[in-house]
Amino acid sequence: MSNTRKATIQDVSQLAELFDQYRVFYHKESDVSGAESFLEERIESKDSEIFVAENNGNLVGFVQLYPLFSSTRMCRYWLLNDLYVNENYRGKGYSKALIEEAKTLCRFSKAAGILLETGKNNDIGNQLYPACGFELYDSVNFYEWTNPEN
């Protein structure tokens, strides 16, 4: 099965390839060098936590979490912002292993929980997340304001 671990700066080159696949999946233009710069900055600045899944020394998936805070609970939350497994390795437990890494981070950091969003048409994700213990939270409206300059 998969080996999962925290990403290091030495992983950036391989991780950028996966991150680029992830972005293309979400209809963004391919930009491997941009992905490499973005990930390098996240790791060096410690503004996110990234875990990777390996198969025979090759990175096959990753999860990236960003810290948030709950004012009412007065503690940290984690935003599971990115989860991706290369299409050749799907259905083999890598996503679940990466989610377990995220849960371990949550417990270790004494966070209140992990939040995520996924599209209503993401059939795989909408089966995966409840299977991993996530509950659909539909009692609020989610709003977004998009900066027209970005």
Residue pairs with C-beta under 8 A, 6 or more apart in sequence:
1 92
1 93
1 97
2 53
2 54
2 55
2 60
2 61
2 92
2 93
2 94
2 97
3 53
3 54
3 55
4 51
4 52
4 53
4 54
4 97
4 98
4 100
4 101
5 51
5 52
5 54
6 49
6 50
6 51
6 52
6 101
7 15
7 39
7 43
7 50
7 51
7 52
7 62
8 43
9 40
9 43
9 44
11 52
11 59
12 36
12 39
12 40
12 43
13 36
14 58
14 59
15 39
15 50
15 52
15 59
15 62
16 32
16 33
16 35
16 36
16 39
17 32
17 35
17 59
18 59
18 60
18 61
18 62
18 84
18 86
19 35
19 38
19 39
19 62
19 82
19 84
20 30
20 31
20 32
20 35
21 84
21 86
22 62
22 82
22 84
23 29
23 30
23 31
23 35
24 30
25 84
39 50
41 47
42 48
42 50
42 64
43 50
47 66
47 67
48 64
48 65
48 66
48 67
48 81
49 64
49 65
49 78
49 105
50 62
50 63
50 64
50 65
51 62
51 63
51 98
51 101
51 102
51 105
52 59
52 61
52 62
53 59
53 60
53 61
53 62
53 85
53 89
53 94
53 97
53 98
54 60
55 89
60 85
60 86
60 88
60 89
60 94
61 83
61 84
61 85
61 86
61 89
61 94
61 95
61 98
62 82
62 83
62 84
62 98
63 80
63 82
63 83
63 84
63 98
63 99
63 101
63 102
64 80
64 81
64 82
64 83
65 78
65 79
65 80
65 81
65 102
65 105
65 114
66 78
66 79
66 81
67 76
67 77
67 78
67 79
68 76
68 77
68 78
68 79
68 115
69 75
69 76
69 77
70 76
70 77
70 112
73 112
75 110
75 111
75 112
76 109
76 110
76 111
76 112
77 111
77 112
77 113
77 114
77 115
78 102
78 105
78 106
78 109
78 111
78 113
78 114
78 115
79 114
79 115
79 116
80 99
80 102
80 114
80 115
80 116
81 116
83 95
83 98
83 99
83 116
83 125
85 94
85 95
85 98
90 124
95 128
96 128
96 131
96 132
99 128
99 132
100 132
102 114
103 114
103 133
105 111
106 113
106 114
114 134
116 129
116 134
117 142
118 125
118 126
118 129
119 125
120 126
130 136
